[in-house]
Every structure is written in structure tokens, then in C-alpha cells.
Amino acid sequence: MPDATPRRPRPLSFVREECSSAGPDTSIGKAQTSDQRPRSTGRSPRRRRLTWTLATVGLVLMAVFCAIQTGFIGLDSVRAGILSRIATVYPDQANTYTFLGKHYSTAGRPKDAVNACEKLVQVTPDDPLAHVLLGNAYGAASQPQVAANCYLKALELDPNCYEAHVGLGKARFVLCEYAEALQAYERAVKIRPDSAHAYVSLGLVFSNLGRYEEAMQAFKQAKELDPDISEAQIRSGKACLEAGRYNEAIARFKGAVLCDQGHAQARYNLGRAYLRAGDTALAIEEHRILERLDPVLADQLLDLIEK
């Protein structure tokens, strides 16, 4: 019979926490409960608004960039819009008004150009080039006498200002004061003898004074200084024509023709300018010359004459 030895009872183990008077610690359970709370996966309203704003700005910038690339919006126009806002905040910025004056003159907005250049003169009254820009703006606005006064003011500040002499010559030419225009252009040539444009203007004045030999010499000098002077004159004339400054356009095209008698494009555009100015007889004369130089352009000019 097996020896049945009674097992000793296992001693009791007391847990300190169970015997503590403070009771069981529930901090772990609380921490686990807090960790088990579901986290919000959606974006806050503020972040959503920021995302939409950035997306909208990106689309606008992309649209502006595409418009600039396609030529629908000119980069100068964008810059002018920005600078016009800057000018309202910082009205003493001379560079801003200088750019705006040049931009508006080129864009065919003479009133805006005059306003910008008037402010430029107020900011820098002792700068001769500021008065030259103002004179250019008034000239584009078909106010040659006011323009002449601006150029004279610039020459008071700097008697050797080439731009002021050229501008004064242009204003005197428009006013049919050819003797005074001749003096202005001769001084411009002395200051800058390498200026082809000054020689072209000088030749035009000689032509209007009936001094044709001297005119041809001036045009020859201009052609030697700049073989592409005819193309530059045509581009300038087209800009004047589109701006409605027909007399100035005629002078530009004439200069191109006198530098190169066989320049068909110059003849064609001169005929267009005569038509715009209401001188059909001279336009017909240009058509007659074009028939020998370029029959296609002659037919195009004839179509304009017969309209």
C-alpha cells in the first residue's frame, strides 16, 4: 500500500497593492482607456481653407503664365499693373513713374503717360531726363508746344542733353518750325555724331527746307552708321500709325524711303499713312512707284485706296 504523504499547504502571498489602504491603482486602466479613444482622421476647417486658397492661387498663376506665353497678356502690362499699385503706396518712387511713363507711351495711352511723367517731374524736378520723358508724353498726346517747353526746361538743366535736343527738334518739326528744328538736330548730331536716327531727322528737315543735296548727305551718313536704319524707321512708323499719329508716321516712312529708294515695304506703308491722313493723291503716287518695285504690295495698296 503506497505511503500517502500529505501535501504541505502552499503559503499565501500577499500583494502590497491589495493590502494598501489607498485601494487598487487604476491609472494604468485610465491610460489604456485614453489610448483606445478613436483619433480624428479628417482635416480641420482651417487646413481645408488653406489648401483651397493655395490651389486657387496656383490656378490663377498658371492662367496668367499661359496668357503671357501666348501673347494674350503682355509682360510689361502685368508689370505696369503691379507698379501702378506700388505707386499708390509709395508715391515718391521715381523708377516706378519712369517705367509707367515709357510703358503708357508705347501702349498708346498718352493721358496715362502724361500723368505718370508729371508725377516723375514732381519727385525729381532737377532731372533733365524726367522733363524729356514728360515732353515725349505730351508729344504723343498731340501737344507739341507743351512738349517743346518741357524739352527747353531739360536743356536749362543740361545744355548738352542729347535726348532733349532730339525731342525739341521733333516738336519744332511738327509745329512746322523747320529752322528751329534744324538747329536742334544739328546740336544733337554734334553731341552724338554716331547717332543714325539724328541724321535721319536732320535729313527730313533739310528736305522740308528744300536743301535736297544736304538732305541726301544726311541720309547717306545715317545709312553708313546703321545699315538697318530703314527697318527701324519702318517699325517706328508703324507704331505711330497705329497710335493715330499720322504726320509722325509719314515722317518715319519718308526717312526710310530716302535712306533706301527701292524699299517696297517703306513705300507701301507710306501710302497707307497718306491714306490715313486723308491725302489720297500722294497715296496714288506711292502706288504708281510700287507697281515697279513690288506688284503684290501695289495691288494691296490699291485695294486700300479703292475702299
Secondary structure, 3 states (H helix, E strand, C coil): CCCCCCCCCCCCCCCHHHHCCCCCCCHHHHHHHHHCCCCCCCCCHHHHHHHHHHHHHHHHHHHHHHHHHCCCCCHHHHHHHHHHHHHHHCCCCHHHHHHHHHHHHHCCCHHHHHHHHHHHHHHCCCCHHHHHHHHHHHHHCCCHHHHHHHHHHHHHHCCCCHHHHHHHHHHHHHCCCHHHHHHHHHHHHHHCCCCHHHHHHHHHHHHHCCCHHHHHHHHHHHHHHCCCHHHHHHHHHHHHHHCCCHHHHHHHHHHHHHHCCCCHHHHHHHHHHHHHCCCHHHHHHHHHHHHHHCHHHHHHHHHHHHC
